[in-house]
């Protein structure tokens, strides 16, 4: 299998690397942390360079890319610890719209996102869901001229910077039913919408979205009513793969930053990289980073499959593995830096915070391990059933073609 990048993909990677090196240094990021934790100028540059549509095919309104292009950009942004909501908007929000919206809605909603004019993020998670994607307690009740939404979405990444939300709400059924989930476009300044902002451990802005009888027109419904859960799951899987790519970028940055530190820091008259125990630990960190990269490749390949069960299973495996690998690499990077690694003035601690965020966001490692186990058992059962059905058809064919004895 060839894992090398095409010339176009390499050009995209080089472009992203040059940008973060030139415009997104550690001090520049710290300046954003002291302010709005978002740069409108950077977001406009993301759009100008084509990053917001890099992961979309031309038929989808993008620039001919796919999950690999999204991962290329996300990895470089993860290396720089970018604060802008790339994954929740350009990945999850757009993927939910593409999977569920009508053709007219796609044309009206996706182009402004790709051009950077609109920031629209997916709001799906709820506090009581605890990793169960089908858990939707937010209610959407029909009114005379549309719908009224009530409930609370929690930890919406990038929400304070958004001007609109793609919100999952239940139009019928019980809280965990697969049927009855619909998607709605909710403006950030709509009546009955309250945004409660705060920031995550890695410095990025998140919010709770509180809906108190938020009145929406009938055309706020995205696609058909009641059948949006598949679209939400697809968007979440693309978002998880993007977060995994961010983590790989952060792990790679922490690894080589630690290597450079050990080569220059002296103890007992020699540099730290001469101590065999530290060499072994660096080797372990390298192994975990490369294993995480391999699992990222697995997740990206799964996004291209037409089998939803295999896609969900492989993405869950990647999230679980990369989450734990990131925790290992980040923790040891801080440990090997010593006391300076725990300060706000050194980037290695910030890299660890990003890796800790990715490890727990959208389901911690134990959640995704449980998912992987359950879906693996389901896949094996389906495979066994398919094999039995094929064997039965072959037996029927043999009986039909065999000579009849008197």
N, C-alpha and C positions, 0 to 999 in steps of 0.2 A: 504494500500500500504506500502510495506516494503522499507524504505530508508536506512537501515543499509548496511554497506559495507561488501563484501565477505572477507574471510581471505586474498585472494590475493590482493584485493583492499586496505585493511587495511595495508598490508605490504608495498605496493607502497606508500601510504600516509605517513607511518612512515619513510620510506627511504627518501622521499623528505623533510620531516620536519627535520630529522637529518642533512641532507646536508645543508639546508639553515641556520640552527642554528649554525652549525660548520664552514661553509665556506663562508656564505653570510651575515655576520653581518653588521651593519650600517657603521662602519669604513672601512670595506673591500669594501663595495659598493662605499663609498666616494672616495676611492683610484681609483676605476674604472672610476668614473665621472671625475676625474682629468686627466685621460689618454685617452685610446681609447674607453671607454664606452662599452667594450666587453672583455671577457676573453676566450681565446682559450682553456685554461685549464678547465674552467667550461664547455664549450661546449663539450669537449671530455668526461668529467664526465657525462654529460647528456646522451651522446651516450652509454657510458659504463654501466650506470645504466638502460638503456633500455627506457628512457623517450621519446626519439625521435620516437620510434615505439610503445609506450605503447598504443596509441589510435587506433591501426590498428589490424585487425584480422590476423590470420595466412595466410589466403588466399590472403590478401592484402600485405603480406610481413612483417607484424608486429609480435607482441608477444601475440596476442589473446585478445586484449582489444577493447575498443570502446570509444564513447564520454565521458563516466563516467571517464575512466582512464585519458583521456586528461584533464578533468576538475580537477581531483585530483592533478595532477602535476601543472596545471596552478594556482590553488588556493594557493598552497604553494609558487610558484614563485611570485605571486602577494603579498603575505604576506611579502616576503623579498624584494620586488621592484626590481626583477631581470632585468637586462639590456639586456640580450641575446635574440635574435629574435625567441623565441619558437613558438609563435602563427603564425607569418607570414611564417615561414619555415616548421616546423613539423606539422602544422595544415593546414593552407590555401594553401601553396605551394603543399604539398603532396596530399591534397584532390582534388585539381584541376587536378593534374596529374592522380590520380586514376580514376577520373570520365571521363576524356577525352582521355588519352593516349592509344595507342595500347599496346598489351601484351609485345611486344619487347621493347617499350619505357619505360614501367613500370619497367621491369627488369633492364634496363640500368640506369634509373634515380633515382628510389626510394631507392634502397639499399644503394648507397653512402650517401644519406641524412640521413637515419636511423643510419648508422654507424658513422656519424659525419664528413665524408670526404668532403662533399659538403654542402653549404648553398644556397638554392634555394628558393627565396621568390616570392609571387604573386604580380605583379604590374598591378593593374586594375583601381584604382581611377583616375579621371581627374577633374581639377578645375571647369569646367563648368557643371559637372555631378550633383553636389549638392544632393547626395543621390540617384540618379537614376542609378541603376545597369546596365540598358541596354544602358546607354550613353557611347558610345565608339567612339571617334573621331580620335584616332590614326589609320593611314592608313597602310595597307599592300598591296603593289602593286606587282604583279608578274613581275619577271625579267626573263632573259634567263635561269638562272640556280637556281632560287629560289624566294626570296621575298626581297623587300626593305621596311623597316618600317620607318615611319615619324610621329612625334608627341611628346607629353609630358605626362608622367604619374606623378602624384603629390603625395606627402606625402606617399612614399613607406616605410612602417615600416621595419626596419632591412636592408634596401637597401645598406647602406655603408659597411655592413659586408658580403654581398652576393657575391658569385662568378658566379651566374647565376640568371636569372629572368624568371618567367612564365608570359609572357606579352600578354594581350588581345589586339587584333587589328582588325580593320574592313576590311574584304576582299570584301564585297559587301554591298549594301543597304545604307540607310540613317543613321544618327548619332544615333538615338534611336530605330532603328529596332531590333527586337529580332533575326531575321535571319541575317547572314552575319558576326557574331563575331567568330573569330578564336583565338587559343592560339599558342604562339610561345615560344620556348626556346631561350633566348638571353644571351650570355655570357657577363659578366661584362666588359671584356676587348675587346669586338668586335669593329671593326671599325665602326664609326658613332654613338657610344654609349657614352654619357656623363653623369656622375653621379654627381649631385649637392647635397652634404651632408649638413645636419644641424641637430639640435636635437629638439625633442618635449619638451613640458612643463615639462614632467616627467623625462627628462634626456636621454631617449632612442634615438638612432640615427635613423633618417629618411632621405629620399632623394627625389629629383625629378629625374626622368629618362628621359633624353632628347635623342630622336632618330632622327638623321638627315641622312636620306637615309641609315639606317643601313642595310648592305647587309647580308642576311641569306641564307643558303643553303635550298634546298627543304625539307630535313629531319628535319629542325628546326620546321616545322609545327607539332603540337601535335594533334594526332588524325585526324578526318575529318575536312575539311575546312567548315567554315560557321555555325557550329552548337554547339559552345562551351559555349553559355550563360548559359545554364542549369548547366553545370559543374562549371562555375564561381560562380553562385548563391549558389550552394551547398557548395563550398569552403568558400564563404563569411559567410554563416550561421554557419558553423563549427568555423570559426574564431571569429564571434561575441559571440558564446557560450563560447569560450576559454577566450575572453576578459572579459565577465561577470564573469567567475570563478576567474580571476585575481582580479576583483573589489571586489568580496565577500571576498577573502583573505585579501585584503587591508583594507576593512571595519572592518573585524573581528580584525585585528591587531590594527587599530585606536581605536576601541571601548575599548578593554581591556587595551591598553596603557593609555587611558584617565581615565579609572576606577582606575588603579594603581596610577596615578598622583593625583587624587582627594583624594585618601586614605592617601597620604603622605604630600600633600601641606597644610599648616596651614594658617588660617586667623581668626583674632579675637580670638585667643587662641584655636581654634578647627580645625580639618581637614575639607577640603571642602566637603567631601562626606556626612557630617552631614546636609548640607543645603538642605531643601526639594526641592527647585526650581531646583537645580543641579541634585538631584535624579530623578526628573521627566524628565529632559532633557536626562539623561543617559538611562532611560527607553524607551524614544522615539527612541534613537539611537539603542538600542537593538531590538526594534520592526522592525525598518527599515532594520537592518542587517538580521534578520530572514526572513522577507518578501522577501528580495533580494535572499536569499538562496532558498526559495521556488520557486521563479520565475526562478532561475537557473535550478532547477530540471525540471520545465516545458519545458524549452528550450532543455535540454538534452533528455527528452522523445520525443520531437518533431523531433529531429535529427534521431530517429530510425524509423519514420513513412515513408510510401511509398507515402504519399500525399504531393507533393511539396507546395501546397497552405497552408495547415495546418502547415507545417514546417516553412515556411517563416513568417506566421502570429504569431505563438507562439514565435519564436526567436525575432521578432520585439517587441512583448509585453515585453519580458524579458529585452531586451536592453533598452527600454524606462523606465521601472520601476527601473531597477538596476542603470541606469545612474542618475536618480533623487535621489534615495536612497543613492547612493554613495556621491553625492554632499551634501546631508543633513548631513550624518554622518561625512564626512571629514571636512566640514565647522565648525560644532559644536565641533569636536575634537580639532581643532585649537583654537576656541573661548574659550573652557574650559581650555586649557593650558595657556591662556593669552599671553603675549608678547613673551615668549619663543617658542610658537608654530609657530611663523612667521620667526624664524631664520633658517639658513641653517644647524646649528649645531644640530638641534633636528629632529628626524625622522618623527614626526607627520605631519609637513608641507610637507615633501616629499610624505607621504601617500596621502595627499589631492591632490597633483599634479598628482599622478597616477590616482586617482579617477576622477579628472577633465579631464585628457586625455581620459580615457575610456568613459566618458560621451559624448564626442564630436567626437571621432574617428569613422570613417565609418558611419557617420550619427548621428546627435544630437538627443535628445529625441523627439523634435517636428517632425522630419523626420520619426522616427519609429512609433510615434503615428498616423501620417497620413497614413503610410503604413498599420498599424494594422486596422484602420478604413476602409480603402479601401478593404483590403483583407477579412475582416470580412463580409462586404456587399457582396463581390463576393462569399464567402463560403456559406452564407445564400441563395443567389440566386441559386447556384448549388444544395443545399440541397432541396430547394423548387421544383426545376425542377425535381430532382430525385424522390421526393415524388409523384409528379404528374405523372411521368412516371410509377412508381410502382402501383399507384392507377388505372391507365389506363390498365395495364397488368392484374391486379386482376379482373377488370370489364370484360375484354375480356375472361378471364378464366371462370368467372361465366356464361357468355352468352353461351360459348361453352358446358358447362356441364349441363345447365338447360334444362328440357324437353320442346319440341316444342309443343305448343298447336294448335289445329285445329281451 
